Amino acid sequence: MAPKWEWVDRFRREPRRSGIFLDFDGTISDIAPSPGGARLHPRAAEILPELARRFPMCVMSGRRAADVAALVGLPHVHYVGVHGMEWMEDEARLDPLVLPHLPTLERARRELAAAITGLPGVELEDKLASITVHFRQAPSEEDEALRLAEGLADALGLKARRGRMSVELRPPVDIDKGTVLIRLASGWKLRRALYAGDDLTDVDGFRGLRYLMKEGAFEGVAIAVLSPETPIELEAVADLAVEGPDGLLDLLSRL
């Protein structure tokens, strides 16, 4: 869609049929040097509570569902973790399709932990349903970290997905941010939705919007949240681009 603002009026006129889907890191939180340092953007803490009372809202993240729920800390929000493979109900639950792959992921976890001991600054983030190797604090080790992770994924039949200064090993299941968006939008009987994100996994969310638009009378707004690290693939398929979390929050304040 063209970068115009008519869609904002349609969202405001029919809030219960208009969904807001947001990534966390780099979208409603500034990127931190390590995963444990991320915090909800102060302006997001001001703006999102009112939006969540009016609009169906989901925060999707590569983090564990309970972790992102604790970081955002807002009621009336649906929390999805590990790129769609985990979600919060009364407690965090893994998608049943992931369960048969947990032993393989555990083997990958052990082998990666041993392999990165010789790579100072490279960190392993254990998400149970996936494993992420972070090299933001050791950019000189990028090639070796990618070689280790992608080689192990090939050997064990896992998927390797590159992200911002990271690579993630995940089970070979057809679950991502887009499939979850489709499921929630259908369950919530939405007529329109926006999805905002900053990384390659958010292209899946954009793809979910496109699928719904192709299937019927549905309006989607794909928003790329830009930074110096934004992958060109994300910006190329977005409807709108904003500069960082502040740019997104300026846009969301229109709602």
C-alpha positions in Angstrom: 0.0 0.0 0.0 1.1 3.6 -0.5 2.6 5.5 2.5 -0.6 7.4 3.2 -2.5 7.7 6.4 -6.1 6.8 5.5 -5.7 3.4 7.1 -5.2 5.2 10.5 -8.8 6.5 10.3 -10.1 3.0 9.5 -8.2 1.5 12.5 -9.6 4.2 14.8 -13.2 3.8 13.6 -13.3 0.0 14.1 -10.7 -0.8 16.8 -12.0 -4.2 17.8 -11.5 -5.4 14.2 -8.1 -3.8 13.8 -5.1 -5.7 15.2 -1.7 -4.4 16.3 1.2 -7.0 16.0 4.6 -5.9 17.2 8.1 -7.3 17.4 10.0 -6.5 20.7 13.8 -6.0 20.3 14.6 -3.1 18.0 10.9 -2.3 17.6 9.4 -1.3 21.0 12.8 -1.7 22.7 16.2 -0.3 21.7 18.7 -2.9 20.8 20.9 -3.8 23.8 24.5 -5.1 23.7 23.3 -8.5 25.1 19.8 -10.0 25.3 19.6 -9.5 29.1 20.0 -5.8 28.8 16.9 -5.0 26.8 14.1 -2.9 28.3 10.7 -1.7 27.0 11.1 1.8 25.5 9.8 4.4 28.0 7.5 5.9 25.4 6.1 2.4 24.6 5.3 2.0 28.3 3.2 5.2 28.0 1.5 4.6 24.6 0.9 0.8 24.5 -1.5 0.5 27.6 -4.2 2.6 26.0 -3.8 1.0 22.6 -4.0 -2.5 24.2 -7.3 -1.5 25.8 -8.8 -0.5 22.4 -7.1 -2.8 19.9 -6.4 -6.5 19.9 -2.6 -6.6 20.4 0.1 -9.2 20.2 3.8 -8.8 20.9 5.8 -11.5 19.1 9.5 -12.1 19.9 12.3 -14.5 19.4 12.6 -14.5 23.2 10.8 -17.0 25.4 7.1 -16.0 25.8 7.4 -15.6 29.6 10.5 -13.3 29.2 8.8 -11.0 26.7 5.6 -10.9 28.8 7.8 -9.8 31.8 9.6 -7.2 29.8 6.5 -5.7 28.4 4.5 -6.2 31.5 1.1 -5.0 30.2 -2.3 -6.7 30.6 -4.7 -7.1 27.6 -1.8 -8.2 25.4 -1.2 -11.6 23.8 2.4 -12.7 24.1 4.1 -15.1 21.6 7.7 -16.2 21.9 10.4 -18.1 20.0 9.0 -16.7 16.7 5.6 -18.4 17.2 6.6 -21.7 18.8 5.7 -20.7 22.3 2.8 -18.6 23.7 1.5 -17.5 27.1 -1.8 -18.8 28.5 -1.8 -19.3 32.3 1.8 -20.4 31.7 4.1 -20.6 28.7 3.3 -23.5 26.3 5.2 -24.9 23.4 3.5 -25.7 20.2 3.0 -29.5 20.1 4.8 -29.7 16.7 8.1 -28.7 18.5 8.0 -31.4 21.2 9.5 -34.3 19.1 12.5 -32.1 18.2 13.5 -31.2 21.8 16.1 -34.0 22.1 17.9 -32.9 18.9 17.8 -29.3 20.2 19.4 -30.4 23.5 22.2 -32.1 21.6 22.8 -29.0 19.5 22.8 -27.0 22.7 25.5 -29.1 24.3 27.7 -29.1 21.2 27.4 -25.4 20.6 28.2 -24.6 24.2 31.4 -26.6 23.9 32.3 -25.1 20.6 32.0 -21.4 21.5 34.2 -21.7 24.6 37.0 -20.7 22.3 35.2 -17.6 20.9 35.3 -14.9 23.6 32.3 -12.6 23.5 30.1 -15.1 21.7 27.0 -15.9 23.7 24.5 -18.7 23.6 20.8 -18.0 24.4 18.8 -21.1 25.3 15.1 -20.7 24.4 14.2 -24.4 24.8 12.4 -24.5 21.4 15.5 -22.9 19.7 19.0 -21.8 20.4 20.5 -18.4 19.4 24.2 -17.7 19.0 24.9 -14.0 19.5 28.1 -12.4 18.3 27.2 -8.7 18.7 30.0 -8.3 21.3 32.4 -10.2 19.2 31.9 -9.1 15.6 35.3 -10.5 14.5 34.0 -14.0 15.4 30.9 -13.7 13.0 32.2 -16.0 10.3 33.3 -18.7 12.7 30.0 -18.5 14.7 28.0 -18.8 11.5 30.1 -21.7 10.3 29.6 -23.6 13.6 25.9 -23.0 13.9 25.0 -23.6 10.3 27.2 -26.7 10.0 25.6 -28.2 13.1 22.1 -27.4 11.8 22.9 -29.2 8.6 24.2 -32.2 10.5 21.3 -32.5 12.9 18.4 -31.6 10.5 17.6 -28.3 12.1 17.0 -24.9 10.5 19.5 -22.1 10.8 18.1 -18.6 10.5 20.3 -15.5 10.5 19.3 -12.4 12.5 20.8 -9.1 13.7 24.4 -10.1 14.8 23.1 -13.6 15.6 22.1 -17.0 14.1 19.3 -19.2 15.5 18.9 -22.9 15.3 15.3 -24.0 15.3 13.3 -27.2 14.6 12.1 -28.0 11.0 8.5 -27.0 11.6 6.3 -24.6 9.6 5.7 -22.1 12.4 6.7 -18.5 12.3 5.5 -15.0 13.1 3.4 -15.1 9.9 1.6 -18.3 10.6 0.8 -17.1 14.1 -0.5 -13.7 12.8 -2.8 -15.6 10.4 -4.2 -17.8 13.2 -4.8 -14.9 15.6 -6.2 -12.6 13.0 -8.7 -15.3 12.0 -9.6 -16.1 15.6 -10.0 -12.4 16.5 -12.1 -11.9 13.3 -9.9 -9.0 12.2 -10.6 -6.9 9.1 -7.2 -5.2 9.2 -3.9 -5.4 11.0 -0.5 -3.8 11.2 2.8 -5.6 11.8 5.9 -3.7 12.8 9.4 -5.3 13.1 13.1 -4.7 12.4 14.7 -8.0 11.4 14.6 -10.9 8.9 12.1 -12.9 11.0 9.7 -10.0 10.7 9.5 -10.6 7.0 7.5 -13.7 8.0 5.0 -11.4 9.7 4.7 -9.3 6.6 4.1 -12.5 4.6 1.3 -13.3 7.0 -0.4 -10.0 6.2 0.0 -10.6 2.5 -1.6 -14.0 2.7 -4.6 -12.6 4.5 -4.9 -9.8 1.9 -4.8 -12.3 -0.9 -7.4 -14.5 0.7 -10.1 -11.9 1.1 -11.1 -8.4 2.1 -8.3 -7.7 4.5 -6.1 -4.6 4.9 -2.5 -5.1 6.0 0.1 -2.5 6.9 3.7 -3.8 7.1 6.0 -1.4 8.9 9.8 -1.7 8.8 11.5 -0.2 11.9 14.9 1.1 10.6 18.3 1.1 12.0 21.9 0.9 10.6 21.5 -2.9 10.8 18.1 -3.2 9.0 18.3 -6.0 6.5 17.5 -4.8 3.0 15.0 -7.7 2.6 12.8 -6.2 5.3 12.7 -2.7 4.0 12.1 -3.9 0.4 8.8 -5.6 1.3 7.5 -3.0 3.8 4.6 -0.6 3.2 6.0 2.0 5.5 9.4 2.6 7.1 10.0 4.5 10.3 13.3 5.5 12.0 13.8 3.3 15.1 11.4 2.7 18.0 10.8 6.4 18.4 9.6 6.6 14.8 7.2 3.7 15.3 5.9 5.1 18.5 5.2 8.4 16.8 3.2 6.5 14.2 1.3 4.4 16.9 0.4 7.6 18.8 -1.7 8.5 15.8 -4.0 5.7 16.7 
